[in-house]
Amino acid sequence: MTLIEYQNKDEMMQAIASRIQAELAEALSKTGSATLAVPGGTTPGPIFDALSVADIEWANVAVMLGDERWVPESSERSNTALLKARLLQNKAAAATLLPLYAEAPTPEDKLDELSAGIEKHLPLTVCLMGMGADMHTASIFPEADLLAEAFAPDAPVLLPMRAPGAPEPRITLSARVLKGAANRHIVIAGDEKRAALERAQTLDDPMQAPVSAVLPGATVHWAP
């Protein structure tokens, strides 16, 4: 794991966006295509804004979330809606969105369909992740119902996930897919998240600290 510290969040967000742009551009120049996975929530919003105007071949980039709440885009809790509003704008509007939600009562109803849409775009070129104070990443939460399955070497592409700290069912990339990305970045901010990162490193146990499964080889970006 490599840790990069920044003086403030603005500096961090711009630096991450520049690095992701360069990594996508390199992949596009070598293979003609690239896949970008990003987290939900409001934290990566400035990164999305900067990437949306990046001058790369977005028409050859597939974009997806690392996880999603099982809610329609009309919900204020939809990460897909946020992704469309902040990242898939301007030049990045030409990118292809790989969905992590389809209209159905539960994730299990659409798991095979959604997995098939993603699998042909793997491995990920760039995977940007967040981390919660409880040391979860994507929707791989401590005490989640399928936690052990998420870390299996032969885990499926996607898993439905339910956890005490998650109000609604989730769907998430497995740790296998997250770790398989050519470039992995984890963005955190504040003293609480820094302490959680240090605890995850100390525990080094994915069942207690899920993020520890994806730390080896990742670049962690932190700002106060």
C-alpha positions in Angstrom: 0.0 0.0 0.0 1.2 3.5 -0.8 -0.2 6.4 1.2 -0.2 9.9 -0.3 -1.0 12.8 2.0 -2.4 16.2 0.8 -2.7 19.6 2.4 -6.5 19.8 1.7 -9.3 18.0 0.0 -9.4 20.2 -3.1 -5.7 19.4 -3.8 -6.4 15.7 -3.3 -9.5 15.6 -5.5 -7.7 17.3 -8.4 -4.6 15.1 -8.0 -6.8 11.9 -8.1 -8.7 13.1 -11.1 -5.4 13.8 -13.0 -4.0 10.5 -12.1 -7.1 8.6 -13.2 -7.2 10.5 -16.4 -3.6 9.5 -17.1 -4.3 5.9 -16.3 -7.3 5.7 -18.5 -5.5 7.5 -21.3 -2.6 5.0 -21.1 -4.9 2.0 -21.3 -6.8 3.5 -24.2 -3.5 4.1 -26.1 -2.5 0.5 -25.5 -5.7 -1.5 -25.9 -8.3 0.9 -27.3 -10.6 0.5 -24.3 -10.8 1.0 -20.6 -13.1 0.4 -17.6 -13.5 2.7 -14.7 -15.2 1.8 -11.4 -16.1 4.5 -8.9 -17.7 4.7 -5.5 -21.0 6.3 -4.7 -21.7 9.0 -2.1 -20.9 12.7 -2.3 -17.2 12.5 -1.5 -16.0 11.7 -5.0 -18.2 14.4 -6.6 -15.3 16.9 -7.2 -13.3 14.0 -8.9 -16.3 13.3 -11.1 -16.6 17.0 -12.1 -12.9 17.2 -13.1 -13.0 13.9 -15.0 -16.2 14.9 -16.9 -14.2 17.4 -18.9 -11.1 15.3 -19.3 -9.9 15.1 -22.9 -9.8 11.3 -23.4 -11.6 8.9 -25.7 -14.6 8.6 -23.5 -16.5 6.7 -26.2 -14.2 3.8 -25.5 -14.5 3.9 -21.7 -17.0 1.8 -19.7 -18.0 3.4 -16.4 -19.6 1.7 -13.4 -20.2 1.9 -9.7 -18.3 -0.4 -7.4 -21.6 -0.9 -5.5 -25.1 0.4 -5.5 -28.1 0.7 -3.1 -31.0 -1.3 -4.5 -33.1 1.8 -5.2 -34.4 3.3 -8.4 -32.8 6.4 -9.9 -35.7 8.5 -8.6 -34.5 7.9 -5.1 -32.3 10.5 -3.4 -30.2 7.6 -2.3 -29.4 6.4 -5.8 -25.7 6.5 -6.6 -26.5 5.9 -10.3 -28.3 9.2 -10.4 -25.4 11.0 -8.8 -23.0 9.3 -11.3 -25.1 10.6 -14.2 -25.3 14.1 -12.8 -21.7 14.6 -11.9 -19.5 12.2 -14.0 -21.4 11.3 -17.2 -21.6 14.9 -18.3 -19.7 17.1 -20.8 -17.0 15.0 -22.6 -17.6 12.0 -20.3 -21.2 11.8 -21.5 -19.8 9.7 -24.4 -18.8 6.9 -22.0 -20.8 3.7 -21.6 -22.6 3.2 -18.3 -22.6 -0.4 -17.0 -25.6 -0.6 -14.7 -25.7 -2.0 -11.2 -29.4 -1.6 -10.8 -32.4 -2.9 -12.7 -36.1 -2.6 -11.9 -36.9 -5.6 -9.7 -37.8 -6.2 -6.0 -34.3 -7.6 -5.0 -30.8 -7.7 -6.3 -31.0 -11.4 -6.7 -33.7 -11.0 -9.4 -31.2 -9.3 -11.7 -27.9 -10.5 -10.5 -27.1 -12.7 -13.5 -28.1 -10.1 -16.0 -26.1 -7.3 -14.4 -23.1 -9.6 -13.9 -23.1 -10.6 -17.6 -23.0 -6.9 -18.6 -20.0 -6.3 -16.5 -17.9 -9.4 -17.0 -17.0 -8.7 -20.6 -15.4 -5.4 -19.5 -13.1 -6.9 -16.8 -10.5 -6.6 -15.5 -11.0 -3.1 -14.4 -8.5 -0.5 -15.6 -9.1 1.9 -12.7 -11.0 1.2 -9.5 -11.6 4.2 -7.2 -12.9 3.2 -3.8 -13.9 4.9 -0.6 -13.8 3.6 3.0 -16.2 4.0 5.8 -15.3 4.6 9.5 -16.3 1.0 10.0 -13.6 0.0 7.5 -16.1 -1.2 4.8 -15.4 -0.6 1.2 -17.8 -0.8 -1.7 -20.8 -2.6 0.0 -18.6 -5.1 1.7 -19.6 -4.3 5.3 -18.4 -5.9 8.6 -21.2 -8.3 9.7 -22.7 -8.4 6.2 -24.7 -11.5 5.3 -22.4 -12.7 2.5 -19.1 -11.3 3.9 -17.1 -14.5 3.6 -18.4 -15.1 0.1 -17.2 -11.6 -1.0 -13.6 -12.6 -0.2 -13.6 -16.0 -1.8 -10.9 -16.5 -4.5 -13.6 -17.8 -6.9 -16.2 -15.2 -5.8 -18.7 -14.1 -8.5 -18.5 -10.7 -10.2 -21.4 -9.3 -8.1 -22.9 -10.1 -4.8 -26.2 -9.0 -3.2 -25.4 -7.7 0.3 -27.3 -6.9 3.4 -25.8 -5.5 6.5 -26.9 -4.0 9.9 -25.5 -0.6 8.8 -27.2 -0.5 5.4 -30.8 0.6 5.4 -31.6 -1.2 2.1 -30.2 -4.2 0.2 -27.0 -3.5 -1.8 -25.3 -5.0 -4.8 -21.5 -4.9 -4.9 -18.4 -6.0 -6.8 -16.7 -8.8 -5.0 -13.2 -8.3 -3.5 -11.8 -10.5 -6.3 -12.9 -8.0 -8.9 -11.9 -5.0 -6.9 -8.4 -6.4 -6.4 -8.1 -7.3 -10.0 -8.1 -3.7 -11.2 -4.8 -2.6 -12.8 -4.9 0.6 -10.8 -6.5 0.9 -7.4 -7.1 4.1 -5.5 -8.8 4.6 -2.1 -9.9 8.1 -1.2 -10.4 9.1 2.5 -10.5 12.4 4.4 -10.4 13.4 8.0 -8.9 12.1 11.2 -11.6 9.5 11.8 -11.0 7.8 8.4 -7.2 8.0 8.9 -7.6 6.2 12.3 -9.8 3.6 10.6 -7.2 3.0 8.0 -4.5 2.4 10.6 -6.8 0.1 12.5 -7.5 -1.9 9.3 -3.8 -2.3 8.7 -3.3 -3.5 12.3 -6.1 -5.9 12.2 -5.3 -7.2 8.7 -8.5 -9.3 8.8 -11.0 -8.8 6.1 -13.8 -10.2 8.2 -13.3 -7.4 10.7 -11.9 -4.8 8.4 -13.1 -5.5 4.8 -10.9 -2.7 3.3 -7.8 -4.7 4.3 -8.5 -7.1 1.5 -7.9 -4.5 -1.1 -5.1 -2.5 0.5 -2.1 -4.4 -0.8 -0.9 -2.8 -4.0 -3.4 0.1 -3.6 -2.7 3.8 -3.5 -4.5 5.5 -0.5 -5.1 9.2 -0.8 -5.8 11.2 2.4 -6.4 14.8 3.3 -7.4 16.4 6.6 
